[in-house]
Amino acid sequence: MIKGREEGKEEGLKRGVKILVSSLKRAGNTKQEIMHLLEQNYGSDFTDEQLENFLKES
């Protein structure tokens, strides 16, 4: 059951990152600005490569 909670938490976190990226893009932020914010806020949860993928996917 703990594994399921961890997976659910990670999926929720990923969804939150994608929503944030979309919002920042709509607000006119550059890719560099968005990446910097992602690294500051989610760098301990995801690798730079994962964060770049979220940026590309959104």
All heavy atoms as TSV, in Angstrom:
chain	resi	resn	atom	element	x	y	z
A	1	MET	N	N	0.814	-1.189	0.000
A	1	MET	CA	C	0.000	0.000	0.000
A	1	MET	C	C	0.860	1.257	0.000
A	1	MET	O	O	0.499	2.244	-0.601
A	1	MET	CB	C	-0.930	-0.006	1.211
A	1	MET	CG	C	-1.772	1.231	1.260
A	1	MET	SD	S	-3.505	1.071	1.522
A	1	MET	CE	C	-3.692	0.728	3.201
A	2	ILE	N	N	1.995	1.231	0.648
A	2	ILE	CA	C	2.885	2.388	0.671
A	2	ILE	C	C	3.399	2.687	-0.734
A	2	ILE	O	O	3.489	3.847	-1.130
A	2	ILE	CB	C	4.046	2.174	1.661
A	2	ILE	CG1	C	3.496	2.146	3.082
A	2	ILE	CG2	C	5.095	3.250	1.514
A	2	ILE	CD1	C	4.503	1.812	4.141
A	3	LYS	N	N	3.712	1.632	-1.501
A	3	LYS	CA	C	4.194	1.831	-2.865
A	3	LYS	C	C	3.137	2.559	-3.696
A	3	LYS	O	O	3.455	3.466	-4.460
A	3	LYS	CB	C	4.554	0.494	-3.510
A	3	LYS	CG	C	5.119	0.638	-4.895
A	3	LYS	CD	C	5.496	-0.690	-5.508
A	3	LYS	CE	C	6.031	-0.476	-6.898
A	3	LYS	NZ	N	6.299	-1.716	-7.590
A	4	GLY	N	N	1.889	2.192	-3.539
A	4	GLY	CA	C	0.805	2.850	-4.266
A	4	GLY	C	C	0.679	4.318	-3.904
A	4	GLY	O	O	0.457	5.158	-4.762
A	5	ARG	N	N	0.861	4.624	-2.637
A	5	ARG	CA	C	0.807	6.021	-2.213
A	5	ARG	C	C	1.956	6.813	-2.812
A	5	ARG	O	O	1.769	7.954	-3.232
A	5	ARG	CB	C	0.879	6.117	-0.693
A	5	ARG	CG	C	-0.378	5.771	-0.005
A	5	ARG	CD	C	-0.256	6.013	1.462
A	5	ARG	NE	N	-1.427	5.499	2.145
A	5	ARG	CZ	C	-1.508	5.353	3.442
A	5	ARG	NH1	N	-0.494	5.686	4.205
A	5	ARG	NH2	N	-2.595	4.887	3.996
A	6	GLU	N	N	3.132	6.219	-2.807
A	6	GLU	CA	C	4.311	6.913	-3.371
A	6	GLU	C	C	4.114	7.172	-4.857
A	6	GLU	O	O	4.431	8.251	-5.352
A	6	GLU	CB	C	5.566	6.084	-3.130
A	6	GLU	CG	C	5.841	5.880	-1.669
A	6	GLU	CD	C	7.205	6.339	-1.246
A	6	GLU	OE1	O	8.038	6.624	-2.106
A	6	GLU	OE2	O	7.417	6.416	-0.023
A	7	GLU	N	N	3.586	6.169	-5.574
A	7	GLU	CA	C	3.349	6.340	-7.012
A	7	GLU	C	C	2.295	7.416	-7.247
A	7	GLU	O	O	2.421	8.232	-8.158
A	7	GLU	CB	C	2.924	5.013	-7.635
A	7	GLU	CG	C	4.040	4.002	-7.729
A	7	GLU	CD	C	3.580	2.638	-8.222
A	7	GLU	OE1	O	2.366	2.448	-8.452
A	7	GLU	OE2	O	4.443	1.759	-8.368
A	8	GLY	N	N	1.257	7.411	-6.427
A	8	GLY	CA	C	0.215	8.428	-6.549
A	8	GLY	C	C	0.740	9.814	-6.265
A	8	GLY	O	O	0.393	10.777	-6.951
A	9	LYS	N	N	1.593	9.923	-5.268
A	9	LYS	CA	C	2.199	11.219	-4.935
A	9	LYS	C	C	3.052	11.723	-6.094
A	9	LYS	O	O	2.969	12.889	-6.473
A	9	LYS	CB	C	3.060	11.085	-3.677
A	9	LYS	CG	C	3.720	12.358	-3.256
A	9	LYS	CD	C	4.582	12.152	-2.027
A	9	LYS	CE	C	5.361	13.397	-1.699
A	9	LYS	NZ	N	6.288	13.203	-0.587
A	10	GLU	N	N	3.848	10.825	-6.682
A	10	GLU	CA	C	4.700	11.226	-7.801
A	10	GLU	C	C	3.865	11.639	-9.007
A	10	GLU	O	O	4.173	12.632	-9.666
A	10	GLU	CB	C	5.646	10.091	-8.191
A	10	GLU	CG	C	6.621	10.497	-9.278
A	10	GLU	CD	C	7.656	9.445	-9.602
A	10	GLU	OE1	O	7.871	8.537	-8.781
A	10	GLU	OE2	O	8.251	9.536	-10.689
A	11	GLU	N	N	2.799	10.902	-9.288
A	11	GLU	CA	C	1.936	11.262	-10.414
A	11	GLU	C	C	1.286	12.623	-10.186
A	11	GLU	O	O	1.170	13.425	-11.105
A	11	GLU	CB	C	0.873	10.184	-10.647
A	11	GLU	CG	C	1.422	8.910	-11.241
A	11	GLU	CD	C	2.168	9.119	-12.544
A	11	GLU	OE1	O	1.641	9.806	-13.448
A	11	GLU	OE2	O	3.297	8.599	-12.656
A	12	GLY	N	N	0.859	12.873	-8.961
A	12	GLY	CA	C	0.277	14.173	-8.640
A	12	GLY	C	C	1.287	15.298	-8.788
A	12	GLY	O	O	0.962	16.380	-9.284
A	13	LEU	N	N	2.514	15.038	-8.373
A	13	LEU	CA	C	3.579	16.027	-8.497
A	13	LEU	C	C	3.880	16.315	-9.967
A	13	LEU	O	O	4.010	17.478	-10.368
A	13	LEU	CB	C	4.828	15.512	-7.781
A	13	LEU	CG	C	5.877	16.506	-7.324
A	13	LEU	CD1	C	5.277	17.639	-6.527
A	13	LEU	CD2	C	6.935	15.795	-6.510
A	14	LYS	N	N	3.921	15.270	-10.781
A	14	LYS	CA	C	4.162	15.443	-12.219
A	14	LYS	C	C	3.055	16.279	-12.849
A	14	LYS	O	O	3.323	17.177	-13.655
A	14	LYS	CB	C	4.219	14.088	-12.921
A	14	LYS	CG	C	5.479	13.314	-12.659
A	14	LYS	CD	C	5.440	11.979	-13.373
A	14	LYS	CE	C	6.668	11.146	-13.100
A	14	LYS	NZ	N	6.613	9.842	-13.781
A	15	ARG	N	N	1.828	15.993	-12.467
A	15	ARG	CA	C	0.696	16.743	-13.016
A	15	ARG	C	C	0.800	18.212	-12.620
A	15	ARG	O	O	0.569	19.103	-13.431
A	15	ARG	CB	C	-0.614	16.147	-12.510
A	15	ARG	CG	C	-1.817	16.788	-13.110
A	15	ARG	CD	C	-3.077	15.990	-12.816
A	15	ARG	NE	N	-4.149	16.510	-13.643
A	15	ARG	CZ	C	-5.143	17.265	-13.173
A	15	ARG	NH1	N	-5.208	17.544	-11.919
A	15	ARG	NH2	N	-6.078	17.714	-13.968
A	16	GLY	N	N	1.173	18.458	-11.373
A	16	GLY	CA	C	1.335	19.829	-10.907
A	16	GLY	C	C	2.417	20.577	-11.666
A	16	GLY	O	O	2.246	21.749	-12.015
A	17	VAL	N	N	3.528	19.897	-11.952
A	17	VAL	CA	C	4.619	20.521	-12.715
A	17	VAL	C	C	4.130	20.886	-14.113
A	17	VAL	O	O	4.378	21.992	-14.608
A	17	VAL	CB	C	5.853	19.591	-12.795
A	17	VAL	CG1	C	6.890	20.152	-13.746
A	17	VAL	CG2	C	6.456	19.380	-11.422
A	18	LYS	N	N	3.412	19.981	-14.755
A	18	LYS	CA	C	2.921	20.237	-16.115
A	18	LYS	C	C	1.941	21.404	-16.141
A	18	LYS	O	O	1.983	22.236	-17.051
A	18	LYS	CB	C	2.289	18.973	-16.686
A	18	LYS	CG	C	3.310	17.890	-16.980
A	18	LYS	CD	C	2.655	16.621	-17.479
A	18	LYS	CE	C	3.690	15.528	-17.703
A	18	LYS	NZ	N	3.085	14.293	-18.200
A	19	ILE	N	N	1.085	21.481	-15.140
A	19	ILE	CA	C	0.138	22.602	-15.062
A	19	ILE	C	C	0.892	23.910	-14.856
A	19	ILE	O	O	0.595	24.926	-15.497
A	19	ILE	CB	C	-0.889	22.366	-13.934
A	19	ILE	CG1	C	-1.822	21.221	-14.313
A	19	ILE	CG2	C	-1.675	23.637	-13.630
A	19	ILE	CD1	C	-2.709	20.729	-13.183
A	20	LEU	N	N	1.900	23.889	-13.986
A	20	LEU	CA	C	2.709	25.079	-13.737
A	20	LEU	C	C	3.415	25.531	-15.018
A	20	LEU	O	O	3.414	26.717	-15.355
A	20	LEU	CB	C	3.730	24.813	-12.633
A	20	LEU	CG	C	4.710	25.947	-12.339
A	20	LEU	CD1	C	3.962	27.200	-11.877
A	20	LEU	CD2	C	5.734	25.518	-11.307
A	21	VAL	N	N	4.011	24.587	-15.744
A	21	VAL	CA	C	4.713	24.919	-16.984
A	21	VAL	C	C	3.752	25.572	-17.975
A	21	VAL	O	O	4.063	26.601	-18.572
A	21	VAL	CB	C	5.385	23.673	-17.593
A	21	VAL	CG1	C	5.890	23.957	-19.003
A	21	VAL	CG2	C	6.528	23.194	-16.713
A	22	SER	N	N	2.572	24.986	-18.140
A	22	SER	CA	C	1.587	25.555	-19.065
A	22	SER	C	C	1.205	26.972	-18.656
A	22	SER	O	O	1.117	27.864	-19.499
A	22	SER	CB	C	0.339	24.675	-19.112
A	22	SER	OG	O	0.632	23.431	-19.665
A	23	SER	N	N	1.002	27.173	-17.378
A	23	SER	CA	C	0.628	28.508	-16.882
A	23	SER	C	C	1.744	29.517	-17.112
A	23	SER	O	O	1.488	30.650	-17.522
A	23	SER	CB	C	0.310	28.444	-15.390
A	23	SER	OG	O	-0.798	27.618	-15.154
A	24	LEU	N	N	2.972	29.108	-16.842
A	24	LEU	CA	C	4.107	30.018	-17.032
A	24	LEU	C	C	4.308	30.354	-18.509
A	24	LEU	O	O	4.649	31.498	-18.843
A	24	LEU	CB	C	5.375	29.401	-16.439
A	24	LEU	CG	C	5.403	29.298	-14.912
A	24	LEU	CD1	C	6.594	28.463	-14.454
A	24	LEU	CD2	C	5.431	30.675	-14.273
A	25	LYS	N	N	4.070	29.386	-19.386
A	25	LYS	CA	C	4.178	29.659	-20.824
A	25	LYS	C	C	3.120	30.667	-21.250
A	25	LYS	O	O	3.402	31.605	-21.992
A	25	LYS	CB	C	4.018	28.366	-21.632
A	25	LYS	CG	C	5.256	27.512	-21.657
A	25	LYS	CD	C	5.030	26.291	-22.546
A	25	LYS	CE	C	6.280	25.467	-22.690
A	25	LYS	NZ	N	6.066	24.307	-23.591
A	26	ARG	N	N	1.885	30.471	-20.780
A	26	ARG	CA	C	0.800	31.398	-21.127
A	26	ARG	C	C	1.076	32.795	-20.595
A	26	ARG	O	O	0.662	33.792	-21.187
A	26	ARG	CB	C	-0.542	30.891	-20.594
A	26	ARG	CG	C	-1.142	29.787	-21.432
A	26	ARG	CD	C	-2.605	29.536	-21.084
A	26	ARG	NE	N	-2.850	29.304	-19.669
A	26	ARG	CZ	C	-2.759	28.121	-19.057
A	26	ARG	NH1	N	-2.427	27.051	-19.749
A	26	ARG	NH2	N	-3.015	28.012	-17.768
A	27	ALA	N	N	1.795	32.876	-19.481
A	27	ALA	CA	C	2.119	34.175	-18.884
A	27	ALA	C	C	3.271	34.866	-19.610
A	27	ALA	O	O	3.619	35.994	-19.286
A	27	ALA	CB	C	2.454	33.998	-17.409
A	28	GLY	N	N	3.886	34.163	-20.574
A	28	GLY	CA	C	4.930	34.780	-21.378
A	28	GLY	C	C	6.349	34.555	-20.898
A	28	GLY	O	O	7.273	35.215	-21.370
A	29	ASN	N	N	6.550	33.651	-19.961
A	29	ASN	CA	C	7.900	33.357	-19.481
A	29	ASN	C	C	8.691	32.605	-20.550
A	29	ASN	O	O	8.127	31.805	-21.303
A	29	ASN	CB	C	7.839	32.502	-18.209
A	29	ASN	CG	C	7.336	33.289	-17.023
A	29	ASN	OD1	O	8.079	34.009	-16.397
A	29	ASN	ND2	N	6.055	33.171	-16.748
A	30	THR	N	N	9.986	32.860	-20.601
A	30	THR	CA	C	10.850	32.155	-21.545
A	30	THR	C	C	11.134	30.749	-21.029
A	30	THR	O	O	10.936	30.452	-19.841
A	30	THR	CB	C	12.194	32.880	-21.730
A	30	THR	OG1	O	12.919	32.814	-20.492
A	30	THR	CG2	C	12.007	34.322	-22.161
A	31	LYS	N	N	11.636	29.893	-21.910
A	31	LYS	CA	C	11.984	28.529	-21.505
A	31	LYS	C	C	13.057	28.540	-20.425
A	31	LYS	O	O	13.014	27.741	-19.498
A	31	LYS	CB	C	12.457	27.715	-22.717
A	31	LYS	CG	C	11.336	27.383	-23.662
A	31	LYS	CD	C	11.802	26.528	-24.819
A	31	LYS	CE	C	10.643	26.213	-25.734
A	31	LYS	NZ	N	11.016	25.327	-26.822
A	32	GLN	N	N	14.000	29.472	-20.531
A	32	GLN	CA	C	15.061	29.563	-19.530
A	32	GLN	C	C	14.493	29.951	-18.165
A	32	GLN	O	O	14.901	29.413	-17.139
A	32	GLN	CB	C	16.137	30.578	-19.955
A	32	GLN	CG	C	16.954	30.161	-21.152
A	32	GLN	CD	C	16.257	30.435	-22.485
A	32	GLN	OE1	O	15.214	31.070	-22.543
A	32	GLN	NE2	N	16.844	29.942	-23.565
A	33	GLU	N	N	13.562	30.913	-18.159
A	33	GLU	CA	C	12.936	31.332	-16.904
A	33	GLU	C	C	12.148	30.187	-16.276
A	33	GLU	O	O	12.224	29.957	-15.065
A	33	GLU	CB	C	11.995	32.522	-17.144
A	33	GLU	CG	C	12.720	33.806	-17.501
A	33	GLU	CD	C	11.775	34.893	-17.972
A	33	GLU	OE1	O	10.705	34.587	-18.550
A	33	GLU	OE2	O	12.114	36.074	-17.761
A	34	ILE	N	N	11.405	29.480	-17.107
A	34	ILE	CA	C	10.606	28.359	-16.608
A	34	ILE	C	C	11.509	27.275	-16.046
A	34	ILE	O	O	11.264	26.753	-14.951
A	34	ILE	CB	C	9.692	27.803	-17.717
A	34	ILE	CG1	C	8.663	28.863	-18.133
A	34	ILE	CG2	C	9.001	26.519	-17.253
A	34	ILE	CD1	C	7.858	28.510	-19.373
A	35	MET	N	N	12.560	26.951	-16.768
A	35	MET	CA	C	13.476	25.902	-16.305
A	35	MET	C	C	14.106	26.295	-14.971
A	35	MET	O	O	14.229	25.460	-14.074
A	35	MET	CB	C	14.538	25.635	-17.377
A	35	MET	CG	C	15.359	24.413	-17.136
A	35	MET	SD	S	14.364	22.926	-17.148
A	35	MET	CE	C	15.538	21.779	-16.473
A	36	HIS	N	N	14.474	27.548	-14.834
A	36	HIS	CA	C	15.065	28.025	-13.582
A	36	HIS	C	C	14.078	27.846	-12.425
A	36	HIS	O	O	14.448	27.365	-11.344
A	36	HIS	CB	C	15.476	29.493	-13.721
A	36	HIS	CG	C	16.087	30.061	-12.485
A	36	HIS	ND1	N	17.338	29.700	-12.045
A	36	HIS	CD2	C	15.601	30.939	-11.579
A	36	HIS	CE1	C	17.592	30.343	-10.918
A	36	HIS	NE2	N	16.562	31.101	-10.614
A	37	LEU	N	N	12.830	28.223	-12.644
A	37	LEU	CA	C	11.810	28.068	-11.605
A	37	LEU	C	C	11.570	26.599	-11.276
A	37	LEU	O	O	11.415	26.235	-10.110
A	37	LEU	CB	C	10.500	28.730	-12.050
A	37	LEU	CG	C	10.522	30.250	-12.104
A	37	LEU	CD1	C	9.282	30.772	-12.815
A	37	LEU	CD2	C	10.603	30.819	-10.698
A	38	LEU	N	N	11.557	25.756	-12.295
A	38	LEU	CA	C	11.363	24.318	-12.053
A	38	LEU	C	C	12.512	23.744	-11.235
A	38	LEU	O	O	12.291	22.945	-10.322
A	38	LEU	CB	C	11.235	23.561	-13.381
A	38	LEU	CG	C	9.985	23.837	-14.206
A	38	LEU	CD1	C	10.035	23.034	-15.503
A	38	LEU	CD2	C	8.715	23.528	-13.426
A	39	GLU	N	N	13.726	24.147	-11.567
A	39	GLU	CA	C	14.893	23.649	-10.829
A	39	GLU	C	C	14.829	24.087	-9.368
A	39	GLU	O	O	15.144	23.310	-8.465
A	39	GLU	CB	C	16.183	24.146	-11.474
A	39	GLU	CG	C	16.491	23.472	-12.788
A	39	GLU	CD	C	17.629	24.129	-13.550
A	39	GLU	OE1	O	18.015	25.271	-13.220
A	39	GLU	OE2	O	18.125	23.496	-14.491
A	40	GLN	N	N	14.411	25.333	-9.132
A	40	GLN	CA	C	14.311	25.836	-7.761
A	40	GLN	C	C	13.248	25.092	-6.964
A	40	GLN	O	O	13.452	24.745	-5.813
A	40	GLN	CB	C	13.969	27.325	-7.760
A	40	GLN	CG	C	15.110	28.227	-8.103
A	40	GLN	CD	C	14.699	29.681	-7.989
A	40	GLN	OE1	O	13.577	30.059	-8.313
A	40	GLN	NE2	N	15.610	30.514	-7.527
A	41	ASN	N	N	12.098	24.868	-7.587
A	41	ASN	CA	C	10.959	24.306	-6.865
A	41	ASN	C	C	10.890	22.782	-6.866
A	41	ASN	O	O	10.340	22.199	-5.927
A	41	ASN	CB	C	9.653	24.868	-7.438
A	41	ASN	CG	C	9.517	26.343	-7.148
A	41	ASN	OD1	O	9.488	26.746	-6.004
A	41	ASN	ND2	N	9.460	27.151	-8.188
A	42	TYR	N	N	11.412	22.152	-7.906
A	42	TYR	CA	C	11.260	20.703	-8.036
A	42	TYR	C	C	12.576	19.966	-8.243
A	42	TYR	O	O	12.579	18.769	-8.499
A	42	TYR	CB	C	10.321	20.377	-9.208
A	42	TYR	CG	C	8.927	20.918	-9.003
A	42	TYR	CD1	C	8.511	22.086	-9.628
A	42	TYR	CD2	C	8.028	20.261	-8.166
A	42	TYR	CE1	C	7.229	22.585	-9.436
A	42	TYR	CE2	C	6.748	20.751	-7.964
A	42	TYR	CZ	C	6.360	21.912	-8.609
A	42	TYR	OH	O	5.089	22.406	-8.403
A	43	GLY	N	N	13.688	20.667	-8.128
A	43	GLY	CA	C	15.000	20.062	-8.352
A	43	GLY	C	C	15.325	18.920	-7.408
A	43	GLY	O	O	16.094	18.026	-7.752
A	44	SER	N	N	14.726	18.926	-6.233
A	44	SER	CA	C	14.983	17.833	-5.288
A	44	SER	C	C	14.100	16.617	-5.564
A	44	SER	O	O	14.380	15.530	-5.069
A	44	SER	CB	C	14.771	18.317	-3.854
A	44	SER	OG	O	13.438	18.737	-3.671
A	45	ASP	N	N	13.059	16.802	-6.363
A	45	ASP	CA	C	12.142	15.707	-6.679
A	45	ASP	C	C	12.398	15.076	-8.043
A	45	ASP	O	O	12.105	13.903	-8.239
A	45	ASP	CB	C	10.692	16.214	-6.646
A	45	ASP	CG	C	10.299	16.737	-5.273
A	45	ASP	OD1	O	10.449	15.966	-4.295
A	45	ASP	OD2	O	9.862	17.891	-5.173
A	46	PHE	N	N	12.911	15.871	-8.986
A	46	PHE	CA	C	13.115	15.403	-10.352
A	46	PHE	C	C	14.501	15.812	-10.850
A	46	PHE	O	O	15.045	16.826	-10.422
A	46	PHE	CB	C	12.065	16.004	-11.298
A	46	PHE	CG	C	10.649	15.634	-10.949
A	46	PHE	CD1	C	9.793	16.550	-10.372
A	46	PHE	CD2	C	10.167	14.363	-11.203
A	46	PHE	CE1	C	8.487	16.231	-10.044
A	46	PHE	CE2	C	8.862	14.016	-10.888
A	46	PHE	CZ	C	8.020	14.949	-10.306
A	47	THR	N	N	15.036	15.045	-11.788
A	47	THR	CA	C	16.318	15.386	-12.400
A	47	THR	C	C	16.110	16.531	-13.395
A	47	THR	O	O	14.978	16.803	-13.814
A	47	THR	CB	C	16.914	14.181	-13.149
A	47	THR	OG1	O	16.045	13.856	-14.265
A	47	THR	CG2	C	17.079	12.969	-12.242
A	48	ASP	N	N	17.203	17.171	-13.780
A	48	ASP	CA	C	17.118	18.236	-14.789
A	48	ASP	C	C	16.525	17.691	-16.088
A	48	ASP	O	O	15.741	18.371	-16.743
A	48	ASP	CB	C	18.497	18.837	-15.062
A	48	ASP	CG	C	18.956	19.765	-13.952
A	48	ASP	OD1	O	18.155	20.062	-13.044
A	48	ASP	OD2	O	20.123	20.203	-13.994
A	49	GLU	N	N	16.890	16.472	-16.447
A	49	GLU	CA	C	16.378	15.858	-17.674
A	49	GLU	C	C	14.858	15.679	-17.597
A	49	GLU	O	O	14.144	15.967	-18.561
A	49	GLU	CB	C	17.050	14.504	-17.907
A	49	GLU	CG	C	16.637	13.847	-19.207
A	49	GLU	CD	C	17.352	12.523	-19.454
A	49	GLU	OE1	O	18.441	12.313	-18.891
A	49	GLU	OE2	O	16.799	11.713	-20.204
A	50	GLN	N	N	14.364	15.238	-16.455
A	50	GLN	CA	C	12.922	15.083	-16.285
A	50	GLN	C	C	12.224	16.438	-16.381
A	50	GLN	O	O	11.175	16.559	-17.023
A	50	GLN	CB	C	12.603	14.435	-14.933
A	50	GLN	CG	C	12.934	12.962	-14.859
A	50	GLN	CD	C	12.743	12.415	-13.463
A	50	GLN	OE1	O	13.287	12.956	-12.499
A	50	GLN	NE2	N	11.978	11.341	-13.343
A	51	LEU	N	N	12.806	17.450	-15.754
A	51	LEU	CA	C	12.214	18.788	-15.797
A	51	LEU	C	C	12.196	19.322	-17.222
A	51	LEU	O	O	11.215	19.941	-17.649
A	51	LEU	CB	C	12.972	19.728	-14.866
A	51	LEU	CG	C	12.867	19.402	-13.370
A	51	LEU	CD1	C	13.789	20.319	-12.567
A	51	LEU	CD2	C	11.440	19.492	-12.872
A	52	GLU	N	N	13.259	19.086	-17.978
A	52	GLU	CA	C	13.298	19.514	-19.375
A	52	GLU	C	C	12.220	18.803	-20.177
A	52	GLU	O	O	11.591	19.406	-21.053
A	52	GLU	CB	C	14.674	19.240	-19.971
A	52	GLU	CG	C	15.740	20.193	-19.468
A	52	GLU	CD	C	17.133	19.856	-19.988
A	52	GLU	OE1	O	17.264	19.107	-20.964
A	52	GLU	OE2	O	18.097	20.367	-19.386
A	53	ASN	N	N	11.980	17.542	-19.880
A	53	ASN	CA	C	10.929	16.801	-20.578
A	53	ASN	C	C	9.546	17.369	-20.272
A	53	ASN	O	O	8.698	17.465	-21.167
A	53	ASN	CB	C	10.981	15.317	-20.229
A	53	ASN	CG	C	12.126	14.614	-20.910
A	53	ASN	OD1	O	12.609	15.022	-21.949
A	53	ASN	ND2	N	12.591	13.525	-20.313
A	54	PHE	N	N	9.314	17.757	-19.027
A	54	PHE	CA	C	8.038	18.386	-18.683
A	54	PHE	C	C	7.864	19.669	-19.482
A	54	PHE	O	O	6.773	19.962	-19.965
A	54	PHE	CB	C	7.964	18.722	-17.187
A	54	PHE	CG	C	7.923	17.523	-16.283
A	54	PHE	CD1	C	8.663	17.519	-15.104
A	54	PHE	CD2	C	7.166	16.411	-16.569
A	54	PHE	CE1	C	8.623	16.439	-14.241
A	54	PHE	CE2	C	7.126	15.314	-15.717
A	54	PHE	CZ	C	7.858	15.328	-14.556
A	55	LEU	N	N	8.936	20.413	-19.629
A	55	LEU	CA	C	8.895	21.664	-20.381
A	55	LEU	C	C	8.566	21.401	-21.852
A	55	LEU	O	O	7.748	22.086	-22.460
A	55	LEU	CB	C	10.232	22.397	-20.233
A	55	LEU	CG	C	10.368	23.768	-20.851
A	55	LEU	CD1	C	9.314	24.730	-20.327
A	55	LEU	CD2	C	11.748	24.327	-20.595
A	56	LYS	N	N	9.175	20.364	-22.413
A	56	LYS	CA	C	8.934	20.022	-23.818
A	56	LYS	C	C	7.520	19.494	-24.032
A	56	LYS	O	O	6.901	19.769	-25.065
A	56	LYS	CB	C	9.943	18.963	-24.283
A	56	LYS	CG	C	11.345	19.481	-24.412
A	56	LYS	CD	C	12.294	18.362	-24.782
A	56	LYS	CE	C	13.740	18.821	-24.740
A	56	LYS	NZ	N	14.677	17.711	-24.977
A	57	GLU	N	N	7.008	18.727	-23.069
A	57	GLU	CA	C	5.691	18.098	-23.211
A	57	GLU	C	C	4.537	19.085	-23.077
A	57	GLU	O	O	3.467	18.855	-23.598
A	57	GLU	CB	C	5.525	16.999	-22.150
A	57	GLU	CG	C	6.417	15.817	-22.363
A	57	GLU	CD	C	6.378	14.824	-21.204
A	57	GLU	OE1	O	5.595	15.042	-20.247
A	57	GLU	OE2	O	7.137	13.853	-21.237
A	58	SER	N	N	4.772	20.171	-22.366
A	58	SER	CA	C	3.678	21.117	-22.102
A	58	SER	C	C	3.548	22.144	-23.207
A	58	SER	O	O	4.437	22.461	-23.912
A	58	SER	CB	C	3.914	21.825	-20.776
A	58	SER	OG	O	3.894	20.892	-19.735
